[in-house]
Amino acid sequence: MQIHVVQQGDSLYSIANTYDTTYSAINTANELDNPNQLVVGQSLVIPIVGQFYFVQPGESLYTIAQRFNISYQELARVNNISPDTNLQVGFRLYIPETPEPTIETNAYVEPLGGSVSETLENAARKHAPNLTYLAPFSYQINRDGTLISPPLNNFAAIANNNDAALMMVVTNLEEGEFSDELGSLIVTNETVQNTLLDNIISTANEVGFGDIHFDFEFLPPENRENYNAFLRKAKERLSTEGLLMSTALAPKTSATQEGAWYEAHDYAAHGEIADFVVLMTYEWGYSGGPAMAVSPIGPVRDVVEYALTEMPANKIMLGQNLYGYDWTLPYVAGGKYAKALSPQQAIILARDQNVAIDYDQEAQAPFYFYTDNEGNRHEVWFEDARSIQAKYDLIKELNLRGISYWKLGLAFPQNWLLLEDNFTIRKRG
């Protein structure tokens, strides 16, 4: 698989000729709404086996081979050149496919307004073949330990038909917000806990969930050990029922990190107790904050590297957003919220505004600016093939368990193509 960044003067025909493929293949792979109007800076996934690489200044066959984890002798053989060839800048080399590591994948799916939209169900059906877990968000806990279920429609059948396990996401959401008061009650009141676990097990058996996923956020710091004790209790009961147990963790970089989101999440304890964890490594750039990359690679790496000091790599699922934001400038705290948009929508918006897409090498994320019809300046950050490949490279480098997407429903076809190209997906259905 190849990633190509559109340059001035490129057309889909010229790009296809460069990589020995067809206009139709690139158009279909990237689900282009207008293939004859590409945006400068737009990334395209080229659906070929392996990839081509164009030699850059100062590079040799040896350094390029190292970059792609292949011997220089094999690289020379594949390209029918001598291992001693002095490569010219711009020379095209073919890089063969390498063995794919096996990982697990999860995707949350969040019905809004009390019902499952056709778009959401179609997204689940389309991407379930690439999922280990499908996670309807979420079962909410009442103060007596009973549960409020989300609409499930055909999610159980979709998961079952695609050999994916259904993940039961259980949260301390109350009236649309994570409640510290409700969370504290759950992790400190044994009567509520017993009722809750009874209800979870009953629901899991009835619906067919394979994993119970606790996403308790903004717990009071003083409830850190209470939460750990609750998870131990839950794990013991769930294991007797043959159920996996996982948790969602705020993106910490140290055990002593302060803040309402972080302090009650004990990485070492979760790593010991849970079968696996999902690191919520996104929302550095968020709708109510200043414009920036949603999941910049540096901070994401910092969280993962801290997590690896507290738990083994095979318990860590990297969290990944499937969306971006359009901020109206200047940012004012408490002011207008940014608008969420899919990667496809971000490209269409750039085309409509006649602006090129830039790429921040440090954050490993695409962005651009534009001015709307009312004269307001905007800043857009989103995900593209390059940014998602950077996360896949991190997963492979650090041998992580896999990736967890927040959330299905916003179109990002390049992600799924690159997922298939980079990994073999473990199934648990």
Contacts in CASP RR format, 6 or more apart in sequence:
PFRMAT RR
TARGET T0000
AUTHOR 0000-0000-0000
METHOD contacts of the structure
MODEL  1
MQIHVVQQGDSLYSIANTYDTTYSAINTANELDNPNQLVVGQSLVIPIVG
QFYFVQPGESLYTIAQRFNISYQELARVNNISPDTNLQVGFRLYIPETPE
PTIETNAYVEPLGGSVSETLENAARKHAPNLTYLAPFSYQINRDGTLISP
PLNNFAAIANNNDAALMMVVTNLEEGEFSDELGSLIVTNETVQNTLLDNI
ISTANEVGFGDIHFDFEFLPPENRENYNAFLRKAKERLSTEGLLMSTALA
PKTSATQEGAWYEAHDYAAHGEIADFVVLMTYEWGYSGGPAMAVSPIGPV
RDVVEYALTEMPANKIMLGQNLYGYDWTLPYVAGGKYAKALSPQQAIILA
RDQNVAIDYDQEAQAPFYFYTDNEGNRHEVWFEDARSIQAKYDLIKELNL
RGISYWKLGLAFPQNWLLLEDNFTIRKRG
1 45 0 8 1.000
1 46 0 8 1.000
1 47 0 8 1.000
1 48 0 8 1.000
1 50 0 8 1.000
1 51 0 8 1.000
1 417 0 8 1.000
1 418 0 8 1.000
1 421 0 8 1.000
2 19 0 8 1.000
2 45 0 8 1.000
2 46 0 8 1.000
2 48 0 8 1.000
2 50 0 8 1.000
2 51 0 8 1.000
2 52 0 8 1.000
3 43 0 8 1.000
3 44 0 8 1.000
3 45 0 8 1.000
3 46 0 8 1.000
3 51 0 8 1.000
3 385 0 8 1.000
3 386 0 8 1.000
3 389 0 8 1.000
3 418 0 8 1.000
4 15 0 8 1.000
4 18 0 8 1.000
4 19 0 8 1.000
4 43 0 8 1.000
4 44 0 8 1.000
4 45 0 8 1.000
4 46 0 8 1.000
5 41 0 8 1.000
5 42 0 8 1.000
5 43 0 8 1.000
5 44 0 8 1.000
5 359 0 8 1.000
5 386 0 8 1.000
6 15 0 8 1.000
6 38 0 8 1.000
6 39 0 8 1.000
6 40 0 8 1.000
6 41 0 8 1.000
6 42 0 8 1.000
6 43 0 8 1.000
6 44 0 8 1.000
7 40 0 8 1.000
7 41 0 8 1.000
8 40 0 8 1.000
10 38 0 8 1.000
10 40 0 8 1.000
11 36 0 8 1.000
11 38 0 8 1.000
12 23 0 8 1.000
12 26 0 8 1.000
12 27 0 8 1.000
12 32 0 8 1.000
12 35 0 8 1.000
12 36 0 8 1.000
12 38 0 8 1.000
13 23 0 8 1.000
15 26 0 8 1.000
15 44 0 8 1.000
15 46 0 8 1.000
16 22 0 8 1.000
16 23 0 8 1.000
16 25 0 8 1.000
16 26 0 8 1.000
18 52 0 8 1.000
19 46 0 8 1.000
19 48 0 8 1.000
19 52 0 8 1.000
20 48 0 8 1.000
21 46 0 8 1.000
21 47 0 8 1.000
21 48 0 8 1.000
23 35 0 8 1.000
25 47 0 8 1.000
26 32 0 8 1.000
26 35 0 8 1.000
26 44 0 8 1.000
26 46 0 8 1.000
26 47 0 8 1.000
27 35 0 8 1.000
29 45 0 8 1.000
29 46 0 8 1.000
29 47 0 8 1.000
29 413 0 8 1.000
29 417 0 8 1.000
30 44 0 8 1.000
30 45 0 8 1.000
30 413 0 8 1.000
30 414 0 8 1.000
31 344 0 8 1.000
31 411 0 8 1.000
31 413 0 8 1.000
33 344 0 8 1.000
33 348 0 8 1.000
34 351 0 8 1.000
37 351 0 8 1.000
38 44 0 8 1.000
39 347 0 8 1.000
39 350 0 8 1.000
39 351 0 8 1.000
39 356 0 8 1.000
39 357 0 8 1.000
40 356 0 8 1.000
40 357 0 8 1.000
41 356 0 8 1.000
41 357 0 8 1.000
41 358 0 8 1.000
41 359 0 8 1.000
41 366 0 8 1.000
42 347 0 8 1.000
42 350 0 8 1.000
42 357 0 8 1.000
42 384 0 8 1.000
43 366 0 8 1.000
43 384 0 8 1.000
43 385 0 8 1.000
43 386 0 8 1.000
43 414 0 8 1.000
44 385 0 8 1.000
44 414 0 8 1.000
45 385 0 8 1.000
45 413 0 8 1.000
45 414 0 8 1.000
45 417 0 8 1.000
45 418 0 8 1.000
47 417 0 8 1.000
49 97 0 8 1.000
50 94 0 8 1.000
50 95 0 8 1.000
50 96 0 8 1.000
50 97 0 8 1.000
51 94 0 8 1.000
51 95 0 8 1.000
52 92 0 8 1.000
52 93 0 8 1.000
52 94 0 8 1.000
52 95 0 8 1.000
53 64 0 8 1.000
53 68 0 8 1.000
53 92 0 8 1.000
53 93 0 8 1.000
53 94 0 8 1.000
53 95 0 8 1.000
54 90 0 8 1.000
54 91 0 8 1.000
54 92 0 8 1.000
54 93 0 8 1.000
55 64 0 8 1.000
55 87 0 8 1.000
55 88 0 8 1.000
55 89 0 8 1.000
55 90 0 8 1.000
55 91 0 8 1.000
55 92 0 8 1.000
55 93 0 8 1.000
56 89 0 8 1.000
56 90 0 8 1.000
57 89 0 8 1.000
58 89 0 8 1.000
59 87 0 8 1.000
60 87 0 8 1.000
61 72 0 8 1.000
61 75 0 8 1.000
61 76 0 8 1.000
61 81 0 8 1.000
61 83 0 8 1.000
61 85 0 8 1.000
61 87 0 8 1.000
62 72 0 8 1.000
64 72 0 8 1.000
64 75 0 8 1.000
64 87 0 8 1.000
64 93 0 8 1.000
65 71 0 8 1.000
65 72 0 8 1.000
65 74 0 8 1.000
65 75 0 8 1.000
66 72 0 8 1.000
68 75 0 8 1.000
68 95 0 8 1.000
68 98 0 8 1.000
69 98 0 8 1.000
70 95 0 8 1.000
70 96 0 8 1.000
70 98 0 8 1.000
72 83 0 8 1.000
73 83 0 8 1.000
74 96 0 8 1.000
75 93 0 8 1.000
75 95 0 8 1.000
76 82 0 8 1.000
76 83 0 8 1.000
76 85 0 8 1.000
78 94 0 8 1.000
78 96 0 8 1.000
79 93 0 8 1.000
79 94 0 8 1.000
87 93 0 8 1.000
100 421 0 8 1.000
100 422 0 8 1.000
100 423 0 8 1.000
100 424 0 8 1.000
101 396 0 8 1.000
101 399 0 8 1.000
101 422 0 8 1.000
101 423 0 8 1.000
101 424 0 8 1.000
102 423 0 8 1.000
102 424 0 8 1.000
102 425 0 8 1.000
102 426 0 8 1.000
103 395 0 8 1.000
103 400 0 8 1.000
103 401 0 8 1.000
103 402 0 8 1.000
103 403 0 8 1.000
103 423 0 8 1.000
103 424 0 8 1.000
103 425 0 8 1.000
103 426 0 8 1.000
104 132 0 8 1.000
104 133 0 8 1.000
104 276 0 8 1.000
104 317 0 8 1.000
104 401 0 8 1.000
104 402 0 8 1.000
104 425 0 8 1.000
104 426 0 8 1.000
104 428 0 8 1.000
105 130 0 8 1.000
105 131 0 8 1.000
105 132 0 8 1.000
105 133 0 8 1.000
105 402 0 8 1.000
105 403 0 8 1.000
105 404 0 8 1.000
105 405 0 8 1.000
105 419 0 8 1.000
105 423 0 8 1.000
105 425 0 8 1.000
106 131 0 8 1.000
106 132 0 8 1.000
106 133 0 8 1.000
106 134 0 8 1.000
106 135 0 8 1.000
106 167 0 8 1.000
106 278 0 8 1.000
106 317 0 8 1.000
106 403 0 8 1.000
106 404 0 8 1.000
106 405 0 8 1.000
107 124 0 8 1.000
107 127 0 8 1.000
107 131 0 8 1.000
107 133 0 8 1.000
107 134 0 8 1.000
107 135 0 8 1.000
107 404 0 8 1.000
107 405 0 8 1.000
107 407 0 8 1.000
107 408 0 8 1.000
108 135 0 8 1.000
108 136 0 8 1.000
108 137 0 8 1.000
108 169 0 8 1.000
108 404 0 8 1.000
108 405 0 8 1.000
108 406 0 8 1.000
108 407 0 8 1.000
108 408 0 8 1.000
109 120 0 8 1.000
109 123 0 8 1.000
109 124 0 8 1.000
109 134 0 8 1.000
109 135 0 8 1.000
109 136 0 8 1.000
109 137 0 8 1.000
109 155 0 8 1.000
109 407 0 8 1.000
109 408 0 8 1.000
109 409 0 8 1.000
110 120 0 8 1.000
110 136 0 8 1.000
110 137 0 8 1.000
110 138 0 8 1.000
110 150 0 8 1.000
110 407 0 8 1.000
111 117 0 8 1.000
111 120 0 8 1.000
111 136 0 8 1.000
111 150 0 8 1.000
111 151 0 8 1.000
111 153 0 8 1.000
114 150 0 8 1.000
114 151 0 8 1.000
115 151 0 8 1.000
116 151 0 8 1.000
116 152 0 8 1.000
116 153 0 8 1.000
116 155 0 8 1.000
119 409 0 8 1.000
120 408 0 8 1.000
120 409 0 8 1.000
121 153 0 8 1.000
121 154 0 8 1.000
121 155 0 8 1.000
121 158 0 8 1.000
123 408 0 8 1.000
123 409 0 8 1.000
124 134 0 8 1.000
124 155 0 8 1.000
124 158 0 8 1.000
124 408 0 8 1.000
125 154 0 8 1.000
125 158 0 8 1.000
127 408 0 8 1.000
127 416 0 8 1.000
128 134 0 8 1.000
128 158 0 8 1.000
128 159 0 8 1.000
128 161 0 8 1.000
128 162 0 8 1.000
128 164 0 8 1.000
129 162 0 8 1.000
130 416 0 8 1.000
130 419 0 8 1.000
130 420 0 8 1.000
130 425 0 8 1.000
131 159 0 8 1.000
131 162 0 8 1.000
131 164 0 8 1.000
131 425 0 8 1.000
132 164 0 8 1.000
132 165 0 8 1.000
132 425 0 8 1.000
132 426 0 8 1.000
132 427 0 8 1.000
132 428 0 8 1.000
133 164 0 8 1.000
133 165 0 8 1.000
133 166 0 8 1.000
133 167 0 8 1.000
133 211 0 8 1.000
133 428 0 8 1.000
134 155 0 8 1.000
134 158 0 8 1.000
134 159 0 8 1.000
134 164 0 8 1.000
134 165 0 8 1.000
134 166 0 8 1.000
134 167 0 8 1.000
135 166 0 8 1.000
135 167 0 8 1.000
135 168 0 8 1.000
135 169 0 8 1.000
135 213 0 8 1.000
136 150 0 8 1.000
136 152 0 8 1.000
136 155 0 8 1.000
136 166 0 8 1.000
136 167 0 8 1.000
136 168 0 8 1.000
136 169 0 8 1.000
137 150 0 8 1.000
137 169 0 8 1.000
137 171 0 8 1.000
137 407 0 8 1.000
138 150 0 8 1.000
138 169 0 8 1.000
138 170 0 8 1.000
138 171 0 8 1.000
138 173 0 8 1.000
138 215 0 8 1.000
139 147 0 8 1.000
139 148 0 8 1.000
139 149 0 8 1.000
139 150 0 8 1.000
139 168 0 8 1.000
139 169 0 8 1.000
139 170 0 8 1.000
139 171 0 8 1.000
139 200 0 8 1.000
139 203 0 8 1.000
140 147 0 8 1.000
140 148 0 8 1.000
140 171 0 8 1.000
140 172 0 8 1.000
140 173 0 8 1.000
140 174 0 8 1.000
141 147 0 8 1.000
141 148 0 8 1.000
141 170 0 8 1.000
141 171 0 8 1.000
141 172 0 8 1.000
141 182 0 8 1.000
141 186 0 8 1.000
141 196 0 8 1.000
142 148 0 8 1.000
143 182 0 8 1.000
143 185 0 8 1.000
143 192 0 8 1.000
144 192 0 8 1.000
144 195 0 8 1.000
145 186 0 8 1.000
145 192 0 8 1.000
145 193 0 8 1.000
145 195 0 8 1.000
145 196 0 8 1.000
145 199 0 8 1.000
146 195 0 8 1.000
146 196 0 8 1.000
146 199 0 8 1.000
147 170 0 8 1.000
147 196 0 8 1.000
147 199 0 8 1.000
147 200 0 8 1.000
147 203 0 8 1.000
149 203 0 8 1.000
152 207 0 8 1.000
155 166 0 8 1.000
156 166 0 8 1.000
156 207 0 8 1.000
156 208 0 8 1.000
158 164 0 8 1.000
159 165 0 8 1.000
159 166 0 8 1.000
159 429 0 8 1.000
160 166 0 8 1.000
160 429 0 8 1.000
163 427 0 8 1.000
163 428 0 8 1.000
163 429 0 8 1.000
164 427 0 8 1.000
164 428 0 8 1.000
164 429 0 8 1.000
165 209 0 8 1.000
165 210 0 8 1.000
165 211 0 8 1.000
165 244 0 8 1.000
165 428 0 8 1.000
165 429 0 8 1.000
166 207 0 8 1.000
166 208 0 8 1.000
166 209 0 8 1.000
166 210 0 8 1.000
166 211 0 8 1.000
167 209 0 8 1.000
167 210 0 8 1.000
167 211 0 8 1.000
167 212 0 8 1.000
167 213 0 8 1.000
167 246 0 8 1.000
168 200 0 8 1.000
168 203 0 8 1.000
168 204 0 8 1.000
168 207 0 8 1.000
168 209 0 8 1.000
168 210 0 8 1.000
168 211 0 8 1.000
168 212 0 8 1.000
168 213 0 8 1.000
169 213 0 8 1.000
169 215 0 8 1.000
170 196 0 8 1.000
170 200 0 8 1.000
170 212 0 8 1.000
170 213 0 8 1.000
170 214 0 8 1.000
170 215 0 8 1.000
171 178 0 8 1.000
171 215 0 8 1.000
171 216 0 8 1.000
171 217 0 8 1.000
172 178 0 8 1.000
172 179 0 8 1.000
172 182 0 8 1.000
172 183 0 8 1.000
172 186 0 8 1.000
172 216 0 8 1.000
172 217 0 8 1.000
172 218 0 8 1.000
172 219 0 8 1.000
173 179 0 8 1.000
174 182 0 8 1.000
178 216 0 8 1.000
178 217 0 8 1.000
178 218 0 8 1.000
179 218 0 8 1.000
180 218 0 8 1.000
180 219 0 8 1.000
180 220 0 8 1.000
180 260 0 8 1.000
183 216 0 8 1.000
183 219 0 8 1.000
183 223 0 8 1.000
184 219 0 8 1.000
184 220 0 8 1.000
184 223 0 8 1.000
184 226 0 8 1.000
185 192 0 8 1.000
186 192 0 8 1.000
186 193 0 8 1.000
186 196 0 8 1.000
186 216 0 8 1.000
186 230 0 8 1.000
187 193 0 8 1.000
187 216 0 8 1.000
187 219 0 8 1.000
187 223 0 8 1.000
187 226 0 8 1.000
187 227 0 8 1.000
187 229 0 8 1.000
187 230 0 8 1.000
188 223 0 8 1.000
188 226 0 8 1.000
193 230 0 8 1.000
193 233 0 8 1.000
193 234 0 8 1.000
197 233 0 8 1.000
197 234 0 8 1.000
197 237 0 8 1.000
197 238 0 8 1.000
200 212 0 8 1.000
200 234 0 8 1.000
200 238 0 8 1.000
201 237 0 8 1.000
201 238 0 8 1.000
201 241 0 8 1.000
201 243 0 8 1.000
203 209 0 8 1.000
204 210 0 8 1.000
204 212 0 8 1.000
204 241 0 8 1.000
204 243 0 8 1.000
205 241 0 8 1.000
209 243 0 8 1.000
210 243 0 8 1.000
210 244 0 8 1.000
210 428 0 8 1.000
211 243 0 8 1.000
211 244 0 8 1.000
211 245 0 8 1.000
211 246 0 8 1.000
211 275 0 8 1.000
212 234 0 8 1.000
212 238 0 8 1.000
212 243 0 8 1.000
212 244 0 8 1.000
212 245 0 8 1.000
212 246 0 8 1.000
213 245 0 8 1.000
213 246 0 8 1.000
213 247 0 8 1.000
213 248 0 8 1.000
213 278 0 8 1.000
214 231 0 8 1.000
214 234 0 8 1.000
214 245 0 8 1.000
214 246 0 8 1.000
214 247 0 8 1.000
214 248 0 8 1.000
215 247 0 8 1.000
215 248 0 8 1.000
216 227 0 8 1.000
216 247 0 8 1.000
216 264 0 8 1.000
217 248 0 8 1.000
217 250 0 8 1.000
217 261 0 8 1.000
218 260 0 8 1.000
218 261 0 8 1.000
219 227 0 8 1.000
219 264 0 8 1.000
219 265 0 8 1.000
220 264 0 8 1.000
221 259 0 8 1.000
221 260 0 8 1.000
221 263 0 8 1.000
221 264 0 8 1.000
223 264 0 8 1.000
224 263 0 8 1.000
224 264 0 8 1.000
224 265 0 8 1.000
224 266 0 8 1.000
225 266 0 8 1.000
227 264 0 8 1.000
227 265 0 8 1.000
227 266 0 8 1.000
228 266 0 8 1.000
228 269 0 8 1.000
228 270 0 8 1.000
228 273 0 8 1.000
231 245 0 8 1.000
231 247 0 8 1.000
231 269 0 8 1.000
231 270 0 8 1.000
231 273 0 8 1.000
231 274 0 8 1.000
232 273 0 8 1.000
234 245 0 8 1.000
235 245 0 8 1.000
235 273 0 8 1.000
235 274 0 8 1.000
238 244 0 8 1.000
238 245 0 8 1.000
239 245 0 8 1.000
244 275 0 8 1.000
244 276 0 8 1.000
245 273 0 8 1.000
245 274 0 8 1.000
245 275 0 8 1.000
246 274 0 8 1.000
246 275 0 8 1.000
246 276 0 8 1.000
246 277 0 8 1.000
246 278 0 8 1.000
246 317 0 8 1.000
247 270 0 8 1.000
247 274 0 8 1.000
247 277 0 8 1.000
247 278 0 8 1.000
248 277 0 8 1.000
248 278 0 8 1.000
248 280 0 8 1.000
249 265 0 8 1.000
249 267 0 8 1.000
249 270 0 8 1.000
249 277 0 8 1.000
249 278 0 8 1.000
249 279 0 8 1.000
249 280 0 8 1.000
249 307 0 8 1.000
250 261 0 8 1.000
250 262 0 8 1.000
250 265 0 8 1.000
250 280 0 8 1.000
251 279 0 8 1.000
251 280 0 8 1.000
251 281 0 8 1.000
251 282 0 8 1.000
251 299 0 8 1.000
251 300 0 8 1.000
251 303 0 8 1.000
252 262 0 8 1.000
252 265 0 8 1.000
252 267 0 8 1.000
252 303 0 8 1.000
252 306 0 8 1.000
252 307 0 8 1.000
253 299 0 8 1.000
253 302 0 8 1.000
253 303 0 8 1.000
253 306 0 8 1.000
254 306 0 8 1.000
255 266 0 8 1.000
255 267 0 8 1.000
255 268 0 8 1.000
255 310 0 8 1.000
257 263 0 8 1.000
267 277 0 8 1.000
267 306 0 8 1.000
267 307 0 8 1.000
267 310 0 8 1.000
267 311 0 8 1.000
268 310 0 8 1.000
268 311 0 8 1.000
270 277 0 8 1.000
270 311 0 8 1.000
271 277 0 8 1.000
271 310 0 8 1.000
271 311 0 8 1.000
271 312 0 8 1.000
271 315 0 8 1.000
272 311 0 8 1.000
274 315 0 8 1.000
275 315 0 8 1.000
276 314 0 8 1.000
276 315 0 8 1.000
276 316 0 8 1.000
276 317 0 8 1.000
276 401 0 8 1.000
277 307 0 8 1.000
277 311 0 8 1.000
277 315 0 8 1.000
277 316 0 8 1.000
277 317 0 8 1.000
278 317 0 8 1.000
278 319 0 8 1.000
278 404 0 8 1.000
279 303 0 8 1.000
279 304 0 8 1.000
279 307 0 8 1.000
279 316 0 8 1.000
279 317 0 8 1.000
279 318 0 8 1.000
279 319 0 8 1.000
280 319 0 8 1.000
280 406 0 8 1.000
281 295 0 8 1.000
281 299 0 8 1.000
281 300 0 8 1.000
281 303 0 8 1.000
281 304 0 8 1.000
281 318 0 8 1.000
281 319 0 8 1.000
281 320 0 8 1.000
282 294 0 8 1.000
282 295 0 8 1.000
282 319 0 8 1.000
282 320 0 8 1.000
282 321 0 8 1.000
282 406 0 8 1.000
283 294 0 8 1.000
283 295 0 8 1.000
283 321 0 8 1.000
284 292 0 8 1.000
284 293 0 8 1.000
284 294 0 8 1.000
284 295 0 8 1.000
284 296 0 8 1.000
284 299 0 8 1.000
285 291 0 8 1.000
285 292 0 8 1.000
285 293 0 8 1.000
285 294 0 8 1.000
285 325 0 8 1.000
285 381 0 8 1.000
286 294 0 8 1.000
286 325 0 8 1.000
286 338 0 8 1.000
287 325 0 8 1.000
287 337 0 8 1.000
287 338 0 8 1.000
287 339 0 8 1.000
287 340 0 8 1.000
288 334 0 8 1.000
288 335 0 8 1.000
288 337 0 8 1.000
288 338 0 8 1.000
289 327 0 8 1.000
289 331 0 8 1.000
289 333 0 8 1.000
289 338 0 8 1.000
290 327 0 8 1.000
290 331 0 8 1.000
291 325 0 8 1.000
291 327 0 8 1.000
291 329 0 8 1.000
291 331 0 8 1.000
291 338 0 8 1.000
291 379 0 8 1.000
291 381 0 8 1.000
292 363 0 8 1.000
292 381 0 8 1.000
293 360 0 8 1.000
293 363 0 8 1.000
293 364 0 8 1.000
293 365 0 8 1.000
293 367 0 8 1.000
293 381 0 8 1.000
293 387 0 8 1.000
294 321 0 8 1.000
294 323 0 8 1.000
294 324 0 8 1.000
294 325 0 8 1.000
294 365 0 8 1.000
294 381 0 8 1.000
294 382 0 8 1.000
294 383 0 8 1.000
295 319 0 8 1.000
295 320 0 8 1.000
295 321 0 8 1.000
295 365 0 8 1.000
295 383 0 8 1.000
295 387 0 8 1.000
295 391 0 8 1.000
296 360 0 8 1.000
296 362 0 8 1.000
296 363 0 8 1.000
296 364 0 8 1.000
296 365 0 8 1.000
297 363 0 8 1.000
297 364 0 8 1.000
297 365 0 8 1.000
297 387 0 8 1.000
297 390 0 8 1.000
297 391 0 8 1.000
297 394 0 8 1.000
298 362 0 8 1.000
298 363 0 8 1.000
298 364 0 8 1.000
300 318 0 8 1.000
300 391 0 8 1.000
300 394 0 8 1.000
301 394 0 8 1.000
304 316 0 8 1.000
304 318 0 8 1.000
304 394 0 8 1.000
304 398 0 8 1.000
304 400 0 8 1.000
305 398 0 8 1.000
307 316 0 8 1.000
308 316 0 8 1.000
308 398 0 8 1.000
313 398 0 8 1.000
313 399 0 8 1.000
313 400 0 8 1.000
313 401 0 8 1.000
314 399 0 8 1.000
314 400 0 8 1.000
314 401 0 8 1.000
315 401 0 8 1.000
316 400 0 8 1.000
316 401 0 8 1.000
316 402 0 8 1.000
317 400 0 8 1.000
317 401 0 8 1.000
317 402 0 8 1.000
317 403 0 8 1.000
317 404 0 8 1.000
318 391 0 8 1.000
318 394 0 8 1.000
318 395 0 8 1.000
318 400 0 8 1.000
318 402 0 8 1.000
318 403 0 8 1.000
318 404 0 8 1.000
319 403 0 8 1.000
319 404 0 8 1.000
319 405 0 8 1.000
319 406 0 8 1.000
320 388 0 8 1.000
320 391 0 8 1.000
320 403 0 8 1.000
320 404 0 8 1.000
320 405 0 8 1.000
320 406 0 8 1.000
321 383 0 8 1.000
321 405 0 8 1.000
321 406 0 8 1.000
322 342 0 8 1.000
322 343 0 8 1.000
322 383 0 8 1.000
322 405 0 8 1.000
322 406 0 8 1.000
322 407 0 8 1.000
322 408 0 8 1.000
322 409 0 8 1.000
322 410 0 8 1.000
322 412 0 8 1.000
322 415 0 8 1.000
323 340 0 8 1.000
323 341 0 8 1.000
323 342 0 8 1.000
323 343 0 8 1.000
323 382 0 8 1.000
323 383 0 8 1.000
323 410 0 8 1.000
323 412 0 8 1.000
324 340 0 8 1.000
324 341 0 8 1.000
324 342 0 8 1.000
324 343 0 8 1.000
324 346 0 8 1.000
324 380 0 8 1.000
324 381 0 8 1.000
324 382 0 8 1.000
324 383 0 8 1.000
325 338 0 8 1.000
325 339 0 8 1.000
325 340 0 8 1.000
325 341 0 8 1.000
325 380 0 8 1.000
325 381 0 8 1.000
325 382 0 8 1.000
326 338 0 8 1.000
326 339 0 8 1.000
326 341 0 8 1.000
326 346 0 8 1.000
326 349 0 8 1.000
326 378 0 8 1.000
326 379 0 8 1.000
326 380 0 8 1.000
327 338 0 8 1.000
327 378 0 8 1.000
327 379 0 8 1.000
327 380 0 8 1.000
328 336 0 8 1.000
328 338 0 8 1.000
328 376 0 8 1.000
328 377 0 8 1.000
328 378 0 8 1.000
329 376 0 8 1.000
329 377 0 8 1.000
329 378 0 8 1.000
329 379 0 8 1.000
330 377 0 8 1.000
340 410 0 8 1.000
341 349 0 8 1.000
341 380 0 8 1.000
341 382 0 8 1.000
341 410 0 8 1.000
342 382 0 8 1.000
342 409 0 8 1.000
342 410 0 8 1.000
342 411 0 8 1.000
342 412 0 8 1.000
343 382 0 8 1.000
343 383 0 8 1.000
343 384 0 8 1.000
343 410 0 8 1.000
343 411 0 8 1.000
343 412 0 8 1.000
343 414 0 8 1.000
343 415 0 8 1.000
344 410 0 8 1.000
344 411 0 8 1.000
344 412 0 8 1.000
344 413 0 8 1.000
345 410 0 8 1.000
345 411 0 8 1.000
346 366 0 8 1.000
346 380 0 8 1.000
346 382 0 8 1.000
347 357 0 8 1.000
349 370 0 8 1.000
349 380 0 8 1.000
350 356 0 8 1.000
350 357 0 8 1.000
350 368 0 8 1.000
350 370 0 8 1.000
350 380 0 8 1.000
353 370 0 8 1.000
353 371 0 8 1.000
353 372 0 8 1.000
355 368 0 8 1.000
355 369 0 8 1.000
355 370 0 8 1.000
356 368 0 8 1.000
357 366 0 8 1.000
357 367 0 8 1.000
357 368 0 8 1.000
357 384 0 8 1.000
358 366 0 8 1.000
358 367 0 8 1.000
358 368 0 8 1.000
359 365 0 8 1.000
359 366 0 8 1.000
359 367 0 8 1.000
359 386 0 8 1.000
360 366 0 8 1.000
360 367 0 8 1.000
364 386 0 8 1.000
364 387 0 8 1.000
364 390 0 8 1.000
365 381 0 8 1.000
365 382 0 8 1.000
365 383 0 8 1.000
365 387 0 8 1.000
366 381 0 8 1.000
366 382 0 8 1.000
366 383 0 8 1.000
366 384 0 8 1.000
366 386 0 8 1.000
366 387 0 8 1.000
367 379 0 8 1.000
367 380 0 8 1.000
367 381 0 8 1.000
367 382 0 8 1.000
368 379 0 8 1.000
368 380 0 8 1.000
369 377 0 8 1.000
369 378 0 8 1.000
369 379 0 8 1.000
369 380 0 8 1.000
370 377 0 8 1.000
370 378 0 8 1.000
370 380 0 8 1.000
371 377 0 8 1.000
371 378 0 8 1.000
372 378 0 8 1.000
383 412 0 8 1.000
383 415 0 8 1.000
384 414 0 8 1.000
385 414 0 8 1.000
385 415 0 8 1.000
385 418 0 8 1.000
388 412 0 8 1.000
388 414 0 8 1.000
388 415 0 8 1.000
388 418 0 8 1.000
389 418 0 8 1.000
389 422 0 8 1.000
391 403 0 8 1.000
392 403 0 8 1.000
392 418 0 8 1.000
392 419 0 8 1.000
392 422 0 8 1.000
392 423 0 8 1.000
394 400 0 8 1.000
395 402 0 8 1.000
395 403 0 8 1.000
395 423 0 8 1.000
396 422 0 8 1.000
403 419 0 8 1.000
405 415 0 8 1.000
419 425 0 8 1.000
END
